[in-house]
Amino acid sequence: MNLAAQDIRHNGGRFALTAAGIGLLLMLVLGMGGIYSGLVHEATLLVDRLEADLWVVQHATRGPFAEISRVPANLVSRLEAVPGVARARRFVFHTIQRERHGQPWRFSVQGLDWPGDPGTSLPLIAGRPLAHAHYEMIADRSLGLPLGEKVRLGKETYTVVGLTRGMASSSGDPMAFFTLRDAQAVQFDLPGEAIRLERAARQARAAAGDLGRQQPGLLDRADLPSAALPALGPPTVSALLISLGPGADAATVIRTLAGWPDISVYTAQEQRDFLLRGNVDRARRQLGLFRVILVFVSAIIMALIIYTLTLDKAHDIAMLKLIGARNRVIVGLILQQALLLGAVGYAIAWALGEWLFPAFPRLVLITATDRAMLAGIVILISVAASGLGIWKALRIQPNTILS
């Protein structure tokens, strides 16, 4: 006969409520680990998806995710001439916030170097990649946009032609994908009055200079759109992504590019490190600290619960000692009860987490490692918590039953 099982059966209601409380506490421990893993996953998701060997960014900056980076778009031709470089892609990334249906609507925009990169590497769950140079977009389903939805951004209207799942930026914002030119049009969009004033100011500066007075025909050209003026370069991009050719040595390419004074070059792993040590570092450390605190709180609460249950069984333990039960029987009773309490609490935490975590606003990524780690923590907590109850049980004297 198992004494722990018999005691639980005798006090089933109290055991169930206690296990439910422990389960909720362990669910928080599991959730903290999942939020931590989700934060790391979202921070490095885009770097991993883009599958670039090297990242070329503005000189003395750490890349488009750590800070603002601007490099000329025509740099792609120079990079593709470097030995070992198989392909160079332009990359645009920025975040916008609009209002939709009376609610704030925030998402991150990524420009795809179409037609070389139409979005075939994205995890599409519906629709298709970008097939045209303009006015199409791929949206993550968390944006709430159905296929075929028309979205007005700036002066243009874009049609949702594809949907992805789980594509979020390091800040947790859903992502939308456009062609490079469309992403730049959204980024650099200005009101019509601002454009008119800029052209007027440009014309006034030309008229005030010696060149404008000597060549009046230039004043007419100053009123043209910026893209039509050869003196003005095209819009800049956030970074350039390099894919190396088969057998190419990354270190050699990096040494070559390191001599260029207008850029900095980093590997994909360095970009991941910038994200994890920069954008999300404090959040990661804070979540880790809360997780440790919750583990200690769980251990203390379980210890107090086991101690209270032991006090409630003081009469029964004294009876067992009086009839000659050995100490190992008493120890086994309390230890098994603590382990059963931890196991039931773990099962409740797992079940509740599977039900609740998908409804969280940010990704809660529960991995097999997190579950195994929590199982180990539960075992350690149960054994440690039973120590207080065992200490108390061994101090109970058989003659207690006579008092």
Summary of the structure (lengths in Angstrom):
residues: 403
radius of gyration: 31.8
end to end distance: 27.8
largest distance: 118.0
contacts: 1243
relative contact order: 0.18
helix: 55%
strand: 18%
